[in-house]
């Protein structure tokens, strides 16, 4: 096996808790509805949280508007407010300790899907643009370049100057994070965080990661044990 020379990470629910961003967006939307239409801010915020728990992300804004007697054509306005709010985010503690321990030892990268403006806002709020060697927001290159497209994985290896077999991709979503990385010869590790958006998802073996961990600070000892670091 090749020694790992580059650790490349997913963003949401891998390096930070995505619910931080979601709830911050809900607060921004609730404030807008109160200021513009007189809706009760706290009630609107709590209702969005309830809908998220019960039904997932799908039609939260549609239902909220209907329940408040507001035109559903306002959905696009709420989506824009949600996406453009200035987030207050913190990395998981284990992500902080791992990234610090990697400095000067291995190269680091980030691959993340989602609307480019949203993802870059998250990245800057977390300070990752200052500590990660290369960042690929797939939406910068078009929807066709989102995972599981090979494009972002190939771009990272090109930028970091490493071979696929020298890379380890760490993510949380078996539907898209690992299948292409494995096909390209990367090592893969899935972090299973209780309560994360994807932690209960299971897929066929070809979609699952090579290794599983419950926290990022388990990674160095695992790789050393396997002779990969």
Kinemage of the C-alpha trace (Angstrom):
@kinemage 1
@onewidth
@group {chain A} dominant
@subgroup {mainchain}
@vectorlist {calphas} color= white
{ca unk a 1} P 0.000 0.000 0.000
{ca unk a 2} L 1.120 3.533 -0.737
{ca unk a 3} L 1.834 5.943 2.105
{ca unk a 4} L -0.874 8.618 2.361
{ca unk a 5} L 0.575 11.972 1.314
{ca unk a 6} L -2.684 13.932 1.078
{ca unk a 7} L -5.799 13.970 3.241
{ca unk a 8} L -8.806 15.434 1.452
{ca unk a 9} L -12.039 16.184 3.278
{ca unk a 10} L -15.714 16.672 2.640
{ca unk a 11} L -17.113 19.747 4.436
{ca unk a 12} L -20.677 19.425 5.758
{ca unk a 13} L -21.031 17.053 8.730
{ca unk a 14} L -17.397 16.008 8.263
{ca unk a 15} L -15.471 19.066 9.468
{ca unk a 16} L -18.347 20.919 11.138
{ca unk a 17} L -21.960 20.301 12.131
{ca unk a 18} L -24.093 21.388 9.165
{ca unk a 19} L -27.044 22.071 11.457
{ca unk a 20} L -25.177 25.184 12.583
{ca unk a 21} L -25.621 26.653 9.117
{ca unk a 22} L -29.189 25.390 8.729
{ca unk a 23} L -30.368 26.872 12.013
{ca unk a 24} L -28.583 30.149 11.305
{ca unk a 25} L -30.427 30.309 7.998
{ca unk a 26} L -33.730 29.637 9.735
{ca unk a 27} L -33.073 32.524 12.122
{ca unk a 28} L -32.379 34.856 9.201
{ca unk a 29} L -35.590 33.783 7.461
{ca unk a 30} L -37.645 34.158 10.663
{ca unk a 31} L -36.274 37.669 11.206
{ca unk a 32} L -37.175 38.640 7.632
{ca unk a 33} L -40.726 37.333 7.984
{ca unk a 34} L -41.215 39.277 11.202
{ca unk a 35} L -39.722 42.519 9.860
{ca unk a 36} L -41.506 42.368 6.491
{ca unk a 37} L -44.794 40.591 7.230
{ca unk a 38} L -45.280 40.714 10.992
{ca unk a 39} L -44.897 36.987 11.570
{ca unk a 40} L -43.806 35.930 15.055
{ca unk a 41} L -40.049 35.407 14.744
{ca unk a 42} L -39.635 32.770 17.445
{ca unk a 43} L -42.707 30.838 16.364
{ca unk a 44} L -41.526 30.792 12.739
{ca unk a 45} L -38.049 29.638 13.770
{ca unk a 46} L -39.399 26.828 15.959
{ca unk a 47} L -41.817 25.738 13.241
{ca unk a 48} L -38.970 25.427 10.723
{ca unk a 49} L -37.014 23.317 13.183
{ca unk a 50} L -40.046 21.092 13.697
{ca unk a 51} L -40.568 20.653 9.962
{ca unk a 52} L -36.895 19.786 9.528
{ca unk a 53} L -37.132 17.089 12.201
{ca unk a 54} L -40.394 15.651 10.912
{ca unk a 55} L -40.101 15.962 7.124
{ca unk a 56} L -36.542 16.847 6.198
{ca unk a 57} L -35.542 19.839 4.104
{ca unk a 58} L -37.916 19.475 1.145
{ca unk a 59} L -40.731 21.998 1.459
{ca unk a 60} L -40.069 23.782 4.739
{ca unk a 61} L -40.451 27.299 3.371
{ca unk a 62} L -43.518 26.396 1.305
{ca unk a 63} L -45.307 25.039 4.366
{ca unk a 64} L -44.254 27.946 6.565
{ca unk a 65} L -45.566 30.513 4.086
{ca unk a 66} L -48.864 28.678 3.645
{ca unk a 67} L -49.376 28.383 7.391
{ca unk a 68} L -48.816 32.134 7.763
{ca unk a 69} L -51.179 33.016 4.932
{ca unk a 70} L -48.361 34.269 2.719
{ca unk a 71} L -47.914 33.779 -1.022
{ca unk a 72} L -45.805 30.736 -1.871
{ca unk a 73} L -44.111 32.782 -4.618
{ca unk a 74} L -41.996 34.173 -1.754
{ca unk a 75} L -40.149 30.863 -1.491
{ca unk a 76} L -37.366 32.093 -3.780
{ca unk a 77} L -36.878 35.143 -1.537
{ca unk a 78} L -36.600 32.949 1.553
{ca unk a 79} L -34.154 30.607 -0.166
{ca unk a 80} L -31.942 33.562 -1.077
{ca unk a 81} L -32.033 34.900 2.497
{ca unk a 82} L -31.208 31.437 3.825
{ca unk a 83} L -28.316 30.978 1.427
{ca unk a 84} L -26.831 34.462 1.755
{ca unk a 85} L -26.941 34.877 5.536
{ca unk a 86} L -23.582 35.403 7.212
{ca unk a 87} L -22.986 32.160 9.112
{ca unk a 88} L -21.419 31.795 12.540
{ca unk a 89} L -19.775 28.370 12.461
{ca unk a 90} L -17.262 26.323 14.407
{ca unk a 91} L -15.256 23.294 13.360
{ca unk a 92} L -15.732 20.075 15.268
{ca unk a 93} L -13.057 19.903 18.015
{ca unk a 94} L -11.620 16.733 16.495
{ca unk a 95} L -11.346 18.496 13.121
{ca unk a 96} L -9.374 21.338 14.727
{ca unk a 97} L -6.944 18.959 16.431
{ca unk a 98} L -6.484 16.826 13.309
{ca unk a 99} L -5.890 19.743 10.950
{ca unk a 100} L -3.354 21.208 13.355
{ca unk a 101} L -1.549 17.886 13.682
{ca unk a 102} L -1.332 17.521 9.894
{ca unk a 103} L 0.394 20.837 9.241
{ca unk a 104} L 3.804 20.229 7.733
{ca unk a 105} L 3.260 16.457 7.583
{ca unk a 106} L 0.798 15.788 4.769
{ca unk a 107} L -0.955 17.894 2.164
{ca unk a 108} L -4.606 18.758 2.745
{ca unk a 109} L -7.578 19.402 0.490
{ca unk a 110} L -11.308 19.981 0.555
{ca unk a 111} L -14.029 18.927 -1.910
{ca unk a 112} L -17.552 20.170 -1.307
{ca unk a 113} L -20.822 20.257 -3.227
{ca unk a 114} L -23.557 22.854 -2.887
{ca unk a 115} L -24.264 26.359 -4.171
{ca unk a 116} L -20.866 28.000 -4.574
{ca unk a 117} L -21.719 31.204 -2.685
{ca unk a 118} L -23.081 29.212 0.243
{ca unk a 119} L -20.110 26.865 0.457
{ca unk a 120} L -17.549 29.659 0.229
{ca unk a 121} L -19.373 31.546 2.994
{ca unk a 122} L -19.080 28.430 5.167
{ca unk a 123} L -15.414 27.903 4.288
{ca unk a 124} L -14.470 31.479 5.163
{ca unk a 125} L -16.541 31.465 8.350
{ca unk a 126} L -14.650 28.335 9.458
{ca unk a 127} L -11.268 29.747 8.434
{ca unk a 128} L -10.551 26.736 6.235
{ca unk a 129} L -9.337 28.926 3.369
{ca unk a 130} L -6.351 29.801 5.578
{ca unk a 131} L -5.351 26.300 6.697
{ca unk a 132} L -6.226 23.881 3.865
{ca unk a 133} L -3.818 23.586 0.936
{ca unk a 134} L -6.406 23.388 -1.842
{ca unk a 135} L -10.196 23.784 -1.928
{ca unk a 136} L -12.543 22.644 -4.682
{ca unk a 137} L -16.106 23.940 -4.502
{ca unk a 138} L -17.552 21.798 -7.260
{ca unk a 139} L -20.315 24.268 -8.132
{ca unk a 140} L -17.653 26.744 -9.279
{ca unk a 141} L -17.160 24.392 -12.224
{ca unk a 142} L -20.831 23.534 -12.892
{ca unk a 143} L -23.397 21.078 -11.565
{ca unk a 144} L -21.951 18.315 -13.749
{ca unk a 145} L -18.778 18.518 -11.642
{ca unk a 146} L -20.490 17.750 -8.343
{ca unk a 147} L -19.588 14.483 -6.634
{ca unk a 148} L -19.582 11.682 -7.654
{ca unk a 149} L -18.081 13.196 -10.816
{ca unk a 150} L -14.368 12.340 -11.117
{ca unk a 151} L -13.606 15.998 -11.903
{ca unk a 152} L -12.990 17.303 -8.342
{ca unk a 153} L -10.853 14.306 -7.366
{ca unk a 154} L -8.693 14.661 -10.456
{ca unk a 155} L -8.388 18.404 -9.920
{ca unk a 156} L -7.203 17.939 -6.333
{ca unk a 157} L -4.512 15.431 -7.296
{ca unk a 158} L -3.338 17.802 -10.027
{ca unk a 159} L -3.196 20.781 -7.679
{ca unk a 160} L -1.469 18.898 -4.870
{ca unk a 161} L 0.914 17.090 -7.198
{ca unk a 162} L 0.135 13.637 -5.821
{ca unk a 163} L -0.984 10.309 -7.249
{ca unk a 164} L -4.495 8.960 -6.574
{ca unk a 165} L -3.097 6.117 -4.480
{ca unk a 166} L -1.376 8.687 -2.250
{ca unk a 167} L -4.724 10.268 -1.272
{ca unk a 168} L -7.305 9.552 1.409
{ca unk a 169} L -10.788 11.052 1.110
{ca unk a 170} L -12.708 11.553 4.351
{ca unk a 171} L -16.463 12.122 4.117
{ca unk a 172} L -19.809 11.156 5.588
{ca unk a 173} L -22.165 10.486 2.666
{ca unk a 174} L -21.977 7.017 1.088
{ca unk a 175} L -24.247 8.069 -1.757
{ca unk a 176} L -21.551 10.180 -3.414
{ca unk a 177} L -18.352 10.633 -1.387
{ca unk a 178} L -16.473 7.373 -1.889
{ca unk a 179} L -17.557 5.473 -4.995
{ca unk a 180} L -15.584 7.536 -7.512
{ca unk a 181} L -12.618 8.078 -5.206
{ca unk a 182} L -12.288 4.306 -4.843
{ca unk a 183} L -12.580 3.778 -8.598
{ca unk a 184} L -9.739 6.259 -9.098
{ca unk a 185} L -7.509 4.437 -6.601
{ca unk a 186} L -7.919 6.665 -3.555
{ca unk a 187} L -8.168 5.389 -0.002
{ca unk a 188} L -11.452 6.349 1.692
{ca unk a 189} L -12.708 6.782 5.249
{ca unk a 190} L -16.222 7.478 6.447
{ca unk a 191} L -16.777 9.436 9.655
{ca unk a 192} L -19.972 8.334 11.400
{ca unk a 193} L -21.261 11.189 13.550
{ca unk a 194} L -24.541 10.489 15.401
{ca unk a 195} L -27.135 13.060 14.402
{ca unk a 196} L -25.414 13.997 11.144
{ca unk a 197} L -27.547 14.315 8.026
{ca unk a 198} L -26.151 11.090 6.526
{ca unk a 199} L -24.968 9.018 9.472
{ca unk a 200} L -27.735 6.400 9.218
{ca unk a 201} L -27.482 5.994 5.438
{ca unk a 202} L -26.193 2.672 4.181
{ca unk a 203} L -25.306 1.713 0.613
{ca unk a 204} L -23.920 -1.226 -1.334
{ca unk a 205} L -20.291 -2.117 -0.662
{ca unk a 206} L -19.018 -0.282 -3.744
{ca unk a 207} L -20.410 2.987 -2.325
{ca unk a 208} L -19.120 2.553 1.215
{ca unk a 209} L -15.705 3.702 2.394
{ca unk a 210} L -12.700 1.475 2.911
{ca unk a 211} L -12.541 2.429 6.609
{ca unk a 212} L -15.006 3.787 9.170
{ca unk a 213} L -14.260 6.024 12.136
{ca unk a 214} L -16.411 7.820 14.714
{ca unk a 215} L -14.143 10.871 15.099
{ca unk a 216} L -11.425 12.454 12.999
{ca unk a 217} L -8.792 12.183 15.704
{ca unk a 218} L -8.952 8.395 15.271
{ca unk a 219} L -7.515 8.760 11.789
{ca unk a 220} L -3.747 9.107 12.451
{ca unk a 221} L -3.545 6.011 14.659
{ca unk a 222} L -5.664 4.023 12.185
{ca unk a 223} L -3.404 4.966 9.283
{ca unk a 224} L -0.254 4.234 11.277
{ca unk a 225} L -1.637 0.837 12.262
{ca unk a 226} L -2.325 0.049 8.611
{ca unk a 227} L 1.100 1.303 7.545
{ca unk a 228} L -0.392 4.146 5.530
{ca unk a 229} L 1.087 7.058 7.464
